[in-house]
Amino acid sequence: MRLGLIAMSGVRVRSKALADMGVTLPQFVHRGEVIASLPSLGLLTVAALTPEDVEITYLEIDTLPDVGDLEQFDLVGISSFTARIEAAYTLADRYRAIGVPVVLGGLHVSLMPEEASAHADSIVIDGAEGAWPELMRDFRGGRMKPVYKGLRKGVFAPDAYVKPRFDLIRGRDYNRVAVQTSRGCPIDCEFCAASLRITSSFQQKPVDLVVDELRAVTEAVGTAFVEFADDNTFVNKRWGKEFLRAIAPLDLRWFTETDISAADDNDLLDAMREAGCRQILIGLEGTSQADLAGLDPHGWKARRADRYMEAIDRIQSRGISVNGCFVMGLDTHTPETFEHVRDFIRQSGLLETQITVLTPFPGTPLYRRLHREKRLLADRFWDRCTLFDVTFRPRLMSVDELEAGARWLFSEVYSPPEFARRRRRFMEIAKQRRRVA
Protein backbone atom coordinates (compact mmCIF):
# COMPACT_ATOMS: atom_id res chain seq x y z
CA MET A 1 0.00 0.00 0.00
CA ARG A 2 1.25 3.45 -0.94
CA LEU A 3 0.22 6.42 1.21
CA GLY A 4 0.86 10.00 0.14
CA LEU A 5 0.94 12.63 2.89
CA ILE A 6 0.82 16.08 1.33
CA ALA A 7 1.25 19.47 2.99
CA MET A 8 -0.16 22.32 0.91
CA SER A 9 2.42 24.94 1.90
CA GLY A 10 3.14 28.57 1.14
CA VAL A 11 1.12 31.62 2.22
CA ARG A 12 0.64 34.56 -0.15
CA VAL A 13 -0.53 38.04 0.79
CA ARG A 14 -3.50 38.86 -1.43
CA SER A 15 -3.25 42.66 -1.26
CA LYS A 16 -1.00 43.74 -4.14
CA ALA A 17 0.12 46.85 -2.24
CA LEU A 18 1.28 44.74 0.71
CA ALA A 19 2.84 42.06 -1.48
CA ASP A 20 4.82 44.74 -3.31
CA MET A 21 6.12 46.05 0.02
CA GLY A 22 7.63 42.66 0.74
CA VAL A 23 10.06 43.19 -2.11
CA THR A 24 11.61 46.25 -0.50
CA LEU A 25 11.02 45.37 3.15
CA PRO A 26 12.27 41.80 3.56
CA GLN A 27 11.42 41.69 7.27
CA PHE A 28 7.76 42.18 6.38
CA VAL A 29 7.49 38.68 4.90
CA HIS A 30 10.31 36.90 6.73
CA ARG A 31 8.29 35.46 9.60
CA GLY A 32 5.50 34.30 7.29
CA GLU A 33 8.03 32.56 5.07
CA VAL A 34 9.57 30.80 8.07
CA ILE A 35 6.19 29.46 9.20
CA ALA A 36 5.20 28.40 5.68
CA SER A 37 8.50 26.57 5.11
CA LEU A 38 8.41 24.48 8.28
CA PRO A 39 7.75 20.75 7.73
CA SER A 40 4.23 19.65 8.67
CA LEU A 41 4.54 18.26 12.18
CA GLY A 42 0.94 17.04 11.97
CA LEU A 43 1.62 14.89 8.89
CA LEU A 44 4.87 13.55 10.36
CA THR A 45 2.78 12.46 13.34
CA VAL A 46 0.23 10.83 11.01
CA ALA A 47 3.12 8.94 9.43
CA ALA A 48 4.17 7.64 12.84
CA LEU A 49 0.62 6.41 13.47
CA THR A 50 0.63 4.48 10.17
CA PRO A 51 1.38 0.72 10.09
CA GLU A 52 5.02 -0.08 9.34
CA ASP A 53 4.22 -2.09 6.22
CA VAL A 54 2.73 0.96 4.45
CA GLU A 55 5.01 2.80 2.03
CA ILE A 56 4.82 6.50 2.93
CA THR A 57 5.74 9.47 0.75
CA TYR A 58 5.79 12.87 2.46
CA LEU A 59 5.43 15.85 0.10
CA GLU A 60 5.24 19.63 0.46
CA ILE A 61 3.48 21.32 -2.46
CA ASP A 62 3.43 25.05 -3.07
CA THR A 63 1.96 25.05 -6.59
CA LEU A 64 -0.98 22.90 -7.66
CA PRO A 65 0.09 20.13 -10.07
CA ASP A 66 -1.97 19.31 -13.14
CA VAL A 67 -4.02 16.13 -13.00
CA GLY A 68 -1.58 14.40 -15.35
CA ASP A 69 1.33 15.17 -13.02
CA LEU A 70 -0.22 13.77 -9.85
CA GLU A 71 1.86 11.10 -8.15
CA GLN A 72 -0.07 7.86 -7.83
CA PHE A 73 -1.05 6.54 -4.38
CA ASP A 74 -3.59 4.15 -2.91
CA LEU A 75 -4.63 6.79 -0.38
CA VAL A 76 -3.79 10.46 0.05
CA GLY A 77 -3.86 12.55 3.23
CA ILE A 78 -3.77 16.34 2.80
CA SER A 79 -3.36 19.13 5.37
CA SER A 80 -2.88 22.88 5.06
CA PHE A 81 -3.25 26.34 6.59
CA THR A 82 -6.57 28.17 6.32
CA ALA A 83 -4.94 30.58 3.86
CA ARG A 84 -4.25 27.70 1.47
CA ILE A 85 -7.19 25.44 2.21
CA GLU A 86 -8.93 26.31 -1.07
CA ALA A 87 -5.85 25.06 -2.94
CA ALA A 88 -5.86 21.95 -0.74
CA TYR A 89 -9.49 21.34 -1.69
CA THR A 90 -8.61 21.67 -5.37
CA LEU A 91 -5.77 19.18 -4.95
CA ALA A 92 -8.12 16.77 -3.18
CA ASP A 93 -10.71 17.12 -5.96
CA ARG A 94 -8.07 16.34 -8.59
CA TYR A 95 -6.96 13.18 -6.80
CA ARG A 96 -10.53 12.02 -6.36
CA ALA A 97 -11.18 12.66 -10.05
CA ILE A 98 -8.55 10.03 -10.94
CA GLY A 99 -9.94 7.55 -8.42
CA VAL A 100 -7.58 8.11 -5.47
CA PRO A 101 -9.40 8.32 -2.11
CA VAL A 102 -8.56 11.42 -0.07
CA VAL A 103 -8.48 12.16 3.66
CA LEU A 104 -8.39 15.79 4.80
CA GLY A 105 -7.19 16.90 8.23
CA GLY A 106 -5.69 19.78 10.16
CA LEU A 107 -6.99 22.69 12.20
CA HIS A 108 -9.16 24.26 9.48
CA VAL A 109 -10.81 20.93 8.69
CA SER A 110 -11.55 20.41 12.39
CA LEU A 111 -13.21 23.81 12.60
CA MET A 112 -15.08 23.55 9.28
CA PRO A 113 -15.89 19.82 8.94
CA GLU A 114 -18.97 20.10 6.71
CA GLU A 115 -17.13 22.32 4.25
CA ALA A 116 -14.13 19.97 4.13
CA SER A 117 -16.26 16.84 3.76
CA ALA A 118 -17.41 18.04 0.32
CA HIS A 119 -13.85 17.53 -0.93
CA ALA A 120 -12.85 14.29 0.79
CA ASP A 121 -13.76 10.64 1.17
CA SER A 122 -13.03 11.02 4.88
CA ILE A 123 -11.96 13.75 7.29
CA VAL A 124 -10.04 13.62 10.56
CA ILE A 125 -10.99 16.19 13.19
CA ASP A 126 -9.40 17.10 16.54
CA GLY A 127 -6.00 15.63 15.68
CA ALA A 128 -4.74 12.29 14.42
CA GLU A 129 -4.13 10.60 17.76
CA GLY A 130 -6.96 8.18 18.44
CA ALA A 131 -8.31 8.54 14.90
CA TRP A 132 -5.72 7.62 12.27
CA PRO A 133 -5.02 4.01 13.36
CA GLU A 134 -8.75 3.25 13.21
CA LEU A 135 -9.03 4.95 9.81
CA MET A 136 -6.18 2.86 8.43
CA ARG A 137 -7.78 -0.38 9.66
CA ASP A 138 -11.10 0.60 8.14
CA PHE A 139 -9.55 1.65 4.83
CA ARG A 140 -7.77 -1.67 4.46
CA GLY A 141 -11.03 -3.42 5.27
CA GLY A 142 -12.90 -1.41 2.64
CA ARG A 143 -15.14 0.35 5.16
CA MET A 144 -13.62 3.80 5.69
CA LYS A 145 -16.09 6.14 7.42
CA PRO A 146 -16.74 9.77 6.45
CA VAL A 147 -15.49 11.21 9.76
CA TYR A 148 -12.92 10.16 12.37
CA LYS A 149 -12.59 12.02 15.63
CA GLY A 150 -9.25 12.25 17.43
CA LEU A 151 -8.48 12.72 21.10
CA ARG A 152 -9.16 16.07 22.74
CA LYS A 153 -7.21 15.08 25.84
CA GLY A 154 -4.52 12.60 26.72
CA VAL A 155 -2.68 13.02 23.40
CA PHE A 156 0.69 12.61 25.16
CA ALA A 157 -0.38 9.57 27.23
CA PRO A 158 1.58 6.35 26.59
CA ASP A 159 -1.28 4.66 24.72
CA ALA A 160 -1.73 7.62 22.35
CA TYR A 161 1.64 9.31 21.87
CA VAL A 162 3.93 8.58 18.93
CA LYS A 163 7.22 10.19 17.97
CA PRO A 164 6.85 12.07 14.65
CA ARG A 165 8.63 10.50 11.68
CA PHE A 166 11.45 13.01 11.41
CA ASP A 167 13.34 10.46 9.33
CA LEU A 168 11.01 11.32 6.42
CA ILE A 169 12.64 14.74 6.10
CA ARG A 170 16.22 13.44 6.23
CA GLY A 171 18.43 15.17 3.68
CA ARG A 172 15.99 18.00 2.96
CA ASP A 173 17.01 21.62 3.25
CA TYR A 174 15.21 23.24 6.20
CA ASN A 175 16.46 26.27 8.09
CA ARG A 176 14.11 25.36 10.95
CA VAL A 177 12.42 22.19 12.14
CA ALA A 178 9.40 22.10 14.46
CA VAL A 179 9.08 20.10 17.68
CA GLN A 180 6.03 20.32 19.93
CA THR A 181 6.12 20.36 23.75
CA SER A 182 2.48 21.24 24.48
CA ARG A 183 -0.96 21.90 23.03
CA GLY A 184 -3.29 24.71 23.92
CA CYS A 185 -2.94 27.97 25.82
CA PRO A 186 -5.03 28.86 28.89
CA ILE A 187 -5.16 32.58 28.03
CA ASP A 188 -7.66 31.82 25.23
CA CYS A 189 -7.56 35.10 23.25
CA GLU A 190 -10.69 35.75 21.21
CA PHE A 191 -8.84 35.75 17.88
CA CYS A 192 -6.64 32.71 18.53
CA ALA A 193 -6.99 29.91 15.99
CA ALA A 194 -4.30 27.70 17.51
CA SER A 195 -4.50 24.24 19.01
CA LEU A 196 -6.79 25.15 21.93
CA ARG A 197 -9.63 24.93 19.41
CA ILE A 198 -9.06 21.17 19.00
CA THR A 199 -8.03 20.24 22.53
CA SER A 200 -10.04 20.24 25.75
CA SER A 201 -7.36 21.89 27.88
CA PHE A 202 -3.68 22.80 28.05
CA GLN A 203 -1.64 19.60 27.64
CA GLN A 204 2.07 19.24 28.38
CA LYS A 205 4.36 16.63 26.85
CA PRO A 206 6.65 14.77 29.28
CA VAL A 207 10.20 16.11 29.18
CA ASP A 208 11.81 12.79 28.27
CA LEU A 209 9.66 12.52 25.14
CA VAL A 210 10.65 16.01 23.98
CA VAL A 211 14.33 15.24 24.51
CA ASP A 212 13.97 12.03 22.49
CA GLU A 213 12.34 13.98 19.63
CA LEU A 214 15.08 16.60 19.67
CA ARG A 215 17.69 13.87 19.31
CA ALA A 216 15.71 12.42 16.42
CA VAL A 217 15.63 15.84 14.72
CA THR A 218 19.40 16.20 15.09
CA GLU A 219 19.91 12.73 13.64
CA ALA A 220 17.63 13.50 10.68
CA VAL A 221 18.64 17.02 9.70
CA GLY A 222 21.77 17.86 11.68
CA THR A 223 22.03 21.11 13.60
CA ALA A 224 18.92 22.83 12.24
CA PHE A 225 17.48 25.67 14.27
CA VAL A 226 14.59 24.27 16.34
CA GLU A 227 11.21 25.98 16.50
CA PHE A 228 9.00 24.74 19.31
CA ALA A 229 5.55 24.53 17.74
CA ASP A 230 3.69 25.51 20.88
CA ASP A 231 1.04 28.09 21.60
CA ASN A 232 2.66 28.94 24.94
CA THR A 233 5.74 26.91 25.92
CA PHE A 234 6.39 28.23 29.43
CA VAL A 235 2.93 28.37 30.96
CA ASN A 236 4.12 25.83 33.53
CA LYS A 237 7.30 27.35 34.96
CA ARG A 238 8.20 24.24 36.99
CA TRP A 239 7.96 22.02 33.91
CA GLY A 240 9.86 24.67 31.95
CA LYS A 241 12.86 24.59 34.26
CA GLU A 242 12.98 20.79 34.21
CA PHE A 243 12.77 20.88 30.43
CA LEU A 244 15.54 23.48 30.10
CA ARG A 245 17.88 21.53 32.35
CA ALA A 246 17.27 18.44 30.23
CA ILE A 247 17.98 20.08 26.85
CA ALA A 248 20.94 22.22 27.92
CA PRO A 249 23.47 19.42 27.17
CA LEU A 250 22.10 19.03 23.62
CA ASP A 251 23.75 22.29 22.50
CA LEU A 252 20.71 23.46 20.53
CA ARG A 253 19.71 26.85 19.19
CA TRP A 254 15.99 27.44 19.32
CA PHE A 255 12.95 29.74 19.12
CA THR A 256 9.56 29.49 20.78
CA GLU A 257 6.36 31.35 21.59
CA THR A 258 5.32 32.09 25.14
CA ASP A 259 3.59 34.78 27.16
CA ILE A 260 5.01 37.82 28.92
CA SER A 261 4.96 36.10 32.34
CA ALA A 262 8.22 34.38 31.42
CA ALA A 263 9.86 37.67 32.45
CA ASP A 264 8.61 37.22 36.04
CA ASP A 265 11.02 34.36 36.73
CA ASN A 266 14.72 35.26 36.60
CA ASP A 267 15.79 31.64 37.13
CA LEU A 268 13.68 30.59 34.14
CA LEU A 269 15.22 33.31 31.95
CA ASP A 270 18.75 32.31 32.96
CA ALA A 271 17.95 28.66 32.23
CA MET A 272 16.54 29.62 28.81
CA ARG A 273 19.76 31.40 27.94
CA GLU A 274 21.90 28.47 29.09
CA ALA A 275 19.76 26.01 27.13
CA GLY A 276 20.27 27.81 23.81
CA CYS A 277 17.19 30.04 23.47
CA ARG A 278 17.85 32.73 20.90
CA GLN A 279 14.44 34.35 20.54
CA ILE A 280 10.92 34.19 21.92
CA LEU A 281 7.80 35.51 20.23
CA ILE A 282 5.39 37.13 22.66
CA GLY A 283 1.88 38.20 21.71
CA LEU A 284 1.80 41.72 23.12
CA GLU A 285 -1.10 42.55 20.76
CA GLY A 286 -1.37 46.20 21.88
CA THR A 287 0.46 48.84 23.89
CA SER A 288 -1.97 49.72 26.69
CA GLN A 289 -4.63 48.32 28.97
CA ALA A 290 -7.29 50.11 26.92
CA ASP A 291 -6.00 48.42 23.77
CA LEU A 292 -6.29 44.96 25.28
CA ALA A 293 -9.64 45.26 27.07
CA GLY A 294 -11.80 42.23 26.31
CA LEU A 295 -9.10 40.45 24.33
CA ASP A 296 -9.20 37.37 26.56
CA PRO A 297 -11.98 36.17 28.88
CA HIS A 298 -10.12 37.00 32.10
CA GLY A 299 -8.44 40.28 31.12
CA TRP A 300 -5.03 38.67 31.65
CA LYS A 301 -3.19 40.58 28.95
CA ALA A 302 -4.73 43.93 29.83
CA ARG A 303 -3.50 43.59 33.42
CA ARG A 304 0.04 43.03 32.14
CA ALA A 305 0.26 45.88 29.63
CA ASP A 306 1.76 48.51 31.93
CA ARG A 307 4.72 46.18 32.62
CA TYR A 308 5.55 45.36 29.00
CA MET A 309 8.61 47.64 28.78
CA GLU A 310 10.17 46.28 31.96
CA ALA A 311 9.51 42.68 30.91
CA ILE A 312 11.08 43.15 27.46
CA ASP A 313 14.19 44.67 29.02
CA ARG A 314 14.51 41.84 31.53
CA ILE A 315 14.31 39.17 28.81
CA GLN A 316 16.61 40.88 26.31
CA SER A 317 19.21 41.61 28.98
CA ARG A 318 19.90 37.84 28.86
CA GLY A 319 20.77 38.07 25.17
CA ILE A 320 17.42 36.53 24.24
CA SER A 321 15.67 38.70 21.68
CA VAL A 322 11.95 39.34 21.95
CA ASN A 323 9.87 39.26 18.80
CA GLY A 324 6.93 41.40 19.92
CA CYS A 325 3.71 40.62 18.06
CA PHE A 326 1.11 43.36 17.60
CA VAL A 327 -2.39 42.94 16.19
CA MET A 328 -3.79 45.95 14.34
CA GLY A 329 -7.51 46.54 13.98
CA LEU A 330 -8.68 45.73 17.51
CA ASP A 331 -12.00 47.29 18.46
CA THR A 332 -10.22 49.97 20.50
CA HIS A 333 -7.87 50.98 17.68
CA THR A 334 -8.15 54.31 15.88
CA PRO A 335 -6.02 55.80 13.07
CA GLU A 336 -3.75 57.23 15.78
CA THR A 337 -2.92 53.74 17.09
CA PHE A 338 -0.36 53.03 14.37
CA GLU A 339 1.89 55.85 15.53
CA HIS A 340 1.53 54.71 19.15
CA VAL A 341 2.70 51.22 18.21
CA ARG A 342 5.64 52.63 16.22
CA ASP A 343 6.69 54.72 19.21
CA PHE A 344 6.32 51.82 21.63
CA ILE A 345 8.55 49.61 19.47
CA ARG A 346 11.22 52.31 19.36
CA GLN A 347 11.10 52.96 23.11
CA SER A 348 10.92 49.32 24.18
CA GLY A 349 14.15 48.17 22.57
CA LEU A 350 12.47 45.23 20.82
CA LEU A 351 14.92 43.69 18.36
CA GLU A 352 12.25 42.19 16.14
CA THR A 353 8.55 42.73 15.81
CA GLN A 354 5.66 41.09 14.02
CA ILE A 355 2.91 43.42 12.87
CA THR A 356 -0.27 41.59 11.88
CA VAL A 357 -3.84 42.53 11.05
CA LEU A 358 -6.63 41.13 13.21
CA THR A 359 -7.89 38.05 11.39
CA PRO A 360 -11.20 36.30 12.16
CA PHE A 361 -10.18 32.72 11.46
CA PRO A 362 -13.14 30.35 11.02
CA GLY A 363 -14.28 28.64 14.18
CA THR A 364 -12.90 31.29 16.53
CA PRO A 365 -14.98 33.40 18.93
CA LEU A 366 -13.84 36.44 16.94
CA TYR A 367 -15.26 35.06 13.69
CA ARG A 368 -18.57 34.26 15.36
CA ARG A 369 -18.81 37.73 16.94
CA LEU A 370 -17.95 39.64 13.76
CA HIS A 371 -20.36 37.48 11.79
CA ARG A 372 -23.08 38.23 14.35
CA GLU A 373 -22.29 41.95 14.13
CA LYS A 374 -22.34 41.79 10.30
CA ARG A 375 -18.81 43.19 10.10
CA LEU A 376 -17.22 40.51 7.91
CA LEU A 377 -16.46 41.64 4.37
CA ALA A 378 -17.43 38.15 3.17
CA ASP A 379 -18.59 34.93 4.84
CA ARG A 380 -15.81 32.92 3.21
CA PHE A 381 -12.43 34.56 2.70
CA TRP A 382 -9.98 31.82 3.57
CA ASP A 383 -7.30 32.79 1.05
CA ARG A 384 -7.10 36.18 2.81
CA CYS A 385 -6.38 34.66 6.23
CA THR A 386 -2.73 35.63 5.85
CA LEU A 387 -2.53 37.83 8.98
CA PHE A 388 -1.91 40.82 6.70
CA ASP A 389 -5.06 41.14 4.57
CA VAL A 390 -8.11 42.97 5.96
CA THR A 391 -11.26 40.82 6.06
CA PHE A 392 -13.63 42.81 8.30
CA ARG A 393 -14.87 46.31 9.12
CA PRO A 394 -13.01 47.82 12.09
CA ARG A 395 -15.07 49.51 14.80
CA LEU A 396 -13.33 52.90 15.05
CA MET A 397 -11.86 53.34 11.57
CA SER A 398 -12.60 52.41 7.99
CA VAL A 399 -11.20 49.46 6.06
CA ASP A 400 -9.12 51.90 4.00
CA GLU A 401 -7.71 53.50 7.15
CA LEU A 402 -6.72 50.10 8.57
CA GLU A 403 -5.03 49.07 5.32
CA ALA A 404 -3.24 52.39 4.92
CA GLY A 405 -2.21 52.49 8.58
CA ALA A 406 -0.80 48.97 8.40
CA ARG A 407 1.22 49.82 5.29
CA TRP A 408 2.58 52.95 6.98
CA LEU A 409 3.54 50.99 10.09
CA PHE A 410 5.26 48.29 8.02
CA SER A 411 7.32 50.93 6.25
CA GLU A 412 8.27 52.54 9.56
CA VAL A 413 9.14 49.35 11.46
CA TYR A 414 10.59 47.12 8.77
CA SER A 415 12.85 49.58 6.96
CA PRO A 416 16.53 48.50 6.90
CA PRO A 417 17.74 51.64 8.78
CA GLU A 418 15.15 51.11 11.53
CA PHE A 419 16.07 47.44 11.98
CA ALA A 420 19.76 48.34 12.03
CA ARG A 421 19.07 50.86 14.80
CA ARG A 422 17.21 48.24 16.87
CA ARG A 423 19.94 45.70 16.27
CA ARG A 424 22.65 48.10 17.50
CA ARG A 425 20.66 48.72 20.66
CA PHE A 426 20.14 45.01 21.27
CA MET A 427 23.84 44.22 20.75
CA GLU A 428 24.76 46.91 23.27
CA ILE A 429 22.39 45.33 25.80
CA ALA A 430 23.98 41.92 25.18
CA LYS A 431 27.48 43.36 25.59
CA GLN A 432 26.56 44.94 28.91
CA ARG A 433 25.21 41.59 30.07
CA ARG A 434 28.45 39.82 29.17
CA ARG A 435 30.50 42.45 31.00
CA VAL A 436 28.40 41.99 34.14
CA ALA A 437 28.63 38.19 33.88
Helices and strands as residue ranges (DSSP letters): E 2-8, H 16-24, H 26-37, H 41-48, E 55-61, G 67-69, E 75-80, G 82-84, H 85-97, E 102-105, H 107-111, H 113-117, E 122-125, H 132-140, E 147-149, G 166-169, E 176-179, E 182-183, G 195-198, E 203-204, H 207-221, E 225-228, H 237-247, G 248-250, E 254-258, G 260-264, H 266-274, E 277-285, H 289-292, H 300-304, G 305-307, H 308-316, E 321-328, H 337-348, E 352-357, H 365-372, G 382-384, H 399-413, H 416-436
